Amino acid sequence: MSHQPGPQGQQPSQKGFPHLDVGGNARMVDVSAKDVTVREARAEGFVVCSAEVVAALLDRTVPKGDALAVARIAGIQAAKRTPELVPLAHPVAVHAVDVVAEVSADAARPGVALMATVRTADRTGVEMEALTAVAVAGLALVDMVKGLDRRAEITGVRVVAKSGGRSGDWHR
């Protein structure tokens, strides 16, 4: 696989890792020569919490307010700010973000399923934006319910699908 030299003529490492230069130093990959294409990524995660929290979410009686709405908005905001949080993530034009928070009253695993879909028309994908949306939505939700359940935890944050770009479509 050949790569174009990056800024200051930096070549990728000899092992072919584009995020490392020949000296093994981390660098941002130069994507300026890539085509602009429509790209989408979906990520998921789960906030495990007590049955008490699930009941409060369903009844809309969480003391801090509408926890699910706060989580959704936090996820959207986080997707747009990903390059500020992830050092080698490219600033991309985030054109759409959808964050869904679904309460699960399953007695075996009560909690909230989080899903984020991010779309762009740009030179690089939005997997990191989707992951960041889910992670921060989970953090916001934990913050909203921690008074009811100090054991609430975020689990299973992962990319489940991506489309567009040179590598094409992928599904977990």
Secondary structure, DSSP 8 states (H G I E B T S, - for coil): ------GGG--B-TT--TTBBTTS-B-----TTS--EEEEEEEEEEEE--HHHHHHHHHT--TTS-HHHHHHHHHHHHHHTHHHHSTT-----EEEEEEEEEEE--TTS-EEEEEEEEEEEESS--HHHHHHHHHHHHHHHHHHHTTT-TT-EEEEEEEEEEE-STT--EE-
